[in-house]
Amino acid sequence: MALPPDEVMDWPRVSPQPVLPNYSGANLRGLVPALLAPRGATRPGWMPAAVATAQQVVLLVVDGLGWEQLQERQSLAPTLSAMAGGPITSVAPSTTATALTSITTGLTPGEHGLVGYRIEVAGDVLNVLRWYGSHGDARRQVLPSSTQPFVPFMGEGVAVVSKAELESSAFSEAHLRGCEPVGYRTASGLPVTIGNLLRRGDRFVYAYYDGIDKIAHERGFGQFYDAELRAVDRLIADTVAVLPPGAVLLVTADHGQVHVGDAIVTPHLEVLRSCRHQSGEGRFRWLHAKPGAHADLLAAAVEHHGHHAWVHSRADLIERGWFGPTVSPPVAARYGDVALVPFEPISFDDPADTGAFPLVCRHGSLTSAEMLVPLLAATG
């Protein structure tokens, strides 16, 4: 059941503080620059100690594996729970397209420009993961290499281990171009493929697994999520088993999750009167103002949604550094005018933002459940 726009549900009138991305410290964007630095270079203090002497490193991104969700289920993941490390921060918004691009490029969202799940580009709203706009496939109209112009992995031709069907996607072209795709067909093939690359002598291997995120979106937290976490832990144990001496496995994630279910909020009518369209996603919803309606849109959004979301103008969020210390004008133009960023377990509805099934768990906001992700290390 969708919630009325002004439903309070005993939520606090004083909002909590957002968990801001630590772009200059323990943050996803710092991983690749540190890991691909020359041997002997000083690694950041937040990096697990085993990396300092590693001859080979595997960086495995488990999509959707938040730090808090993992801590609540340690008994289900004995391999992960035994690994050394702790939490680091994701990016803003805490969403896959933005976070994965920050990982691979080593840049903040304000620099690389893939600033959300759905962003305004060339007068249309582009779904970055599907590379679809209002008229369907947008690859010819919106070139992936122009939309995100920075080469990944510091220009090195890194081997990328992910599902084979992801290799030719436009999003892969945007954030992984120039890499060596090494696709796997089933999850059991992931550690086998990684082991082959390490025996080949690769200094750095990047791997990606999406099962946790997929099951959380579709089923929420519960028996299916727990079963997938057990399976992921076994997958990681199998990966550790193929590490040769001197190799390290690092496990991280792009974001965590919040269970939203049917707590869907339609923006208030007064908000929609000043809004020409929306972008972003349910937990980081951008409102694009009608001409001359910027002030009215912000005032209405604060009045009607400030009790369950952080409500800010684009200029305010850029000034606060949510997207990094630098946001170029072309990148800033991809954001909306006003952001609705829930701190309560709700999602803001946009009729144009549809998918194959209703999402149960969601992400995108700056709560600790979404922003804190693991950075854990194991050696063979």
N, C-alpha and C positions, 0 to 999 in steps of 0.2 A: 504494500500500500504506500503510495506517495504521500509525503508530509505536506501540510499546508505551508505556504511560504513563511508565515510568522510563527509557526509552532515552536515553542520554547523548550518544552519537555524538561523543565527544571535545569536547563543548562546555565552555567555561570555567566554573570553579566561582565565580569572582569576576565578578559581573555588571557590564557597562558602565553608565555613567550615562545616564539618559534625557535626550532633548532636550526641555526643558520649554517650554511656550508662553510667549512673551514678551508677555503680555497688555498690559503698559504701554508696549510699544515696537513693534518690527517684527513685527507679528502681523496676521492676517487681520481681526480684529475692529476694527482701527483704520482700515481702508481707507475705508469709507463716511463715518464722521464727518469724516475729513480731506478727502475729495473733495467733500462737500456743505457744507463750511464756507463762510461768505460770501467773496466775492471779496476778495482782499487779505489774508485771514487767513494767518498763518504756518503752513506745512505742516511735518509732522514731518521730521526730518533723514534718515530712512530712505526717504522717498518720492523716486522719481526726480525729478531737477531740473526736467524739462520740465513737470511738473504745476504748478509755481509760477506760470507765466504762461499756462497753458492757458485758452482761452475755452470749450472744450467737452472733455469727457472721456468716453471709452468704457472701461468696465471689463469685460473679457472673462475669464470663469472657464473654464479648460480642465480639466474634471474629471479628476483622476488624474495630472496632469503634474507629477511630482516634480522638484525641482531636481537631484538627483543623477542621475536617469535622463536628464534633458536634457543635463547636462554630459557624460555618457558617450556621447552621440550628437550632438554639435554639428554634425558634417558633414552630418547628415540634415536639419538645421533651420537653414539659413543666415539666414533672416529673424529668427528668435528669437535666434540667436547674435549677431546684429549689434545687437540692441536694448540699451538702457542699463538697468542695474539689477543686482539680485542676489537672494539668497534672503531670505525672511522665514519665520516659523514659522506652522504651522497650530495647531489647538486640540486638546484632549484630550477624547475620543478623536479620532484623525485620521480622521474618517469623514464622508461626504458630508452626511448630514442635519444633523449638529452644526456642521460647518464652514460650510456654505452659510447656515445661520441666523445664525451669528456674523457672516458677511460682511454680510448684508442688514440685520440689526438693529443692528450695531455693539456687540453685547453678548457677554459670555463665556458659555460653556455653563451655568455655575452661575446665571446670571441669566435667560437665555431659556428654559431648561428642556428643549429637545430634546437630551437628553444622550447620545444614542447611536443606533445603527441599530435596536436592539430595546430598549425600555425598559418598566419596570413602571409601568402607569397603571391606576388603578381596579381593582386586583386581577388584572389580566391583563397579558401581555407584548405590547406594541404594536409591530408593524413600522412604523416611522415613514415609510419611503419608500413603502410600499404602503398604509399606514394599515389594516392588517389585524391582528386579534387571533386568539385561539384559535377564535372562532366566525365568522370571516370579516370582511367589511367592518365597520369599527368607527366610521365617520364619525358615525353617530347617537349612539353610546354615548360616544365620546370626541371632543368638538368640537375641530377644529383651532385655532379662534380662542381657545379657553380653555386648551388645552394649551400653546400658545405665544402669550401675550397681547400681545406688544409689536409695534407697527406697524413695518414695514421702512422703510428709507431716510429716517429722521428725519421720517416723516410726509409726504414728498413723493410725488406720483403719478408715479413714474419709469417710463419705458418699459422693458419687459423682453423681450429677444429670446431666445427659446429654441424648442425643438421645439413645434409646435402641439399635439401630443398631451399635453404636460405641463401645459397651461394650466388644466385643470379638476381636477387631482389634489388630494387633501386636503393633501398635503405642500406644494404650491404655495400653497394657501389659508393654511397655517400660517406660511410664511416670506415670502410675496410678496403677501399680500392688500392691496388698495387700489392696486396698481400697474396699469399699462396693458400687458396682454399683447399682444405683437406676434410671433406664431408664424411660424416658417419650416417648410417642408415638406421641403426638401433642404438639405444643408450649403451648397451654392452660394448659397442665398438669404440666408444670415446676413450677409455683407458688403453685399449689396444693400439689405437691410432697415436695417442700421446707417447706410448712406449716406443713405437717405431720411429717417431721423430726424434726422440731423445737418443736412441741408439744411432740414428743418422748423424748426430752431433750438433743438433740445433741448440743454440745458446738460450733462446727464448721461444716459448710456445704459448699462444693465446687460445683458450678454449671457452666455449659458451654452452650452457645447458639451460633450457627454459621450462622444465617440468614443474618446478615449485610455483612459478608465477602462473602458469596455465591452470593448474588445479585450484589455486587460491582464487583466481578470478571466477572460475566456473562453479566450484563447489564450496568455497569458503573454508574456514577452519573447521576441523572435525576429522572423522575417520579417514577420509580420502587424503586430506592434507597430511595427516600423520603417516599414512602408508607411503606417500610420496617422499616425505622426509627420510623415512627409513631406507627407501630405495636409493635416494641421493647419498646417504651416508655410506651405503655399501659401494656405490659407484666411486665415491672418493677413496674408500679403503682400497678398491681395486686399482685406482690411479696411484696411490702411494706405493702399492706393491710393485709397480713397474718402474719406479724411480731408480736410476742407477746411483752409485755413490757420488756425492757431490751435487746432486740435484735437489731442488726444493719445489714443493707444490704450495702455491698461495691460493687460497679460496676467498673470494669476495662476492659481492652482489651489487646490483645497480640501485636497489631500493628495498624497503620493507613493505608491509601491507597493513591495512585497516579493514576490519570486517564492517561493511556498510549494509549489506542486504538490501531491503526495500526502503531504507531511509533516504529517499530521493526527494530533494527540495526543488520545486520550480521557482525560479527567481520571481520576486514580487512584480505585480502588474506595473507599478510605478517605475520599477527598474527597467522592465521590458519596453516601456514607452519611449525611453531614451536610448535604447540599444538597437543598432542596426543588425548585428549578428554576434554570435559567440564563437570562441575558439578554445584551445586548451583541452582540458578534460574535467571530469566531475569534481575532482579534488584540487584542481587549480584552474578554475574557470575564468577565462578572459571575456570581458564585455567590451564590445567595440561601439563607441558612441555614435549616434547620429550627428550630422553637422551642427555645431553650435550647442550640443547637449552634454558636453563633457562634465561640467560642474553639476548639472542636474543628475546625471547618471551616478556620479560619485556620492552625492548627498543621499540619493535614494538607496543606494547599495549599503551605505553605512547605517542608515536608519533601519532598514528592514532585515539586514543580514549580519550586522556587526555583533549580534549576540551569539552567533555560532560560527563565525569565520573571521579571519583577518581580512580586512577590506582596505585596499591601497590603490592609489593611482600608479600607472606605469612609471611616471617620473619619480615617485616616492620609492618604489622598489629598486629602481636603478640607483638612486642616491643611497639607499641602505645597503647596497652591495649584494643583493640576493643572487644576482647573476654573474658576479665577479666584479673586479675593480674597473673594468673597461667594457662598455657596451657601445659599439659603433652605431651611428644613425641608421644604416641599412638593417642591422640586426634589431635595433629597438623598434623599427617599423613593423616587425613581425609579431610583436606583442599587441594585446588589446590596450584599451584605455584604462580600464579598472579591473582589478583581480579580486575574485572571491576565492579565498583559500581556507577551507574549513579546518578548525581545530577540534570539532566534534565529529563523531563517526557518521557523517552524512555525505551525500554527493549532490552536486547541482546539475539539474537536468538541462540538456540541450537537445531538442528534437532532431537536429542534424547530426548528432553524434550517436550513431547506431552501430550495432555489432551483431554477431551471430547469436548471442545469448546474453541475458542480463548478467552483469558483473556482480558478484557477491562480495569479494574483497577488492579493494581499490587502493590507489596510491597517487602521489602527486604533490601532496601538501608537505608542510614542514613540521609535522609532529615527530616525536622521537621514534615512534613505531615505524614511520616511513623513512626517516632520514638516517638512522643509524644502521650500518651494515657491517658484517664481520670482515676482518682481515686476519686470516689464520694460516699458519705455516706448518708443514710437516716435511720431514726428510725420509728418504728410503731406508 
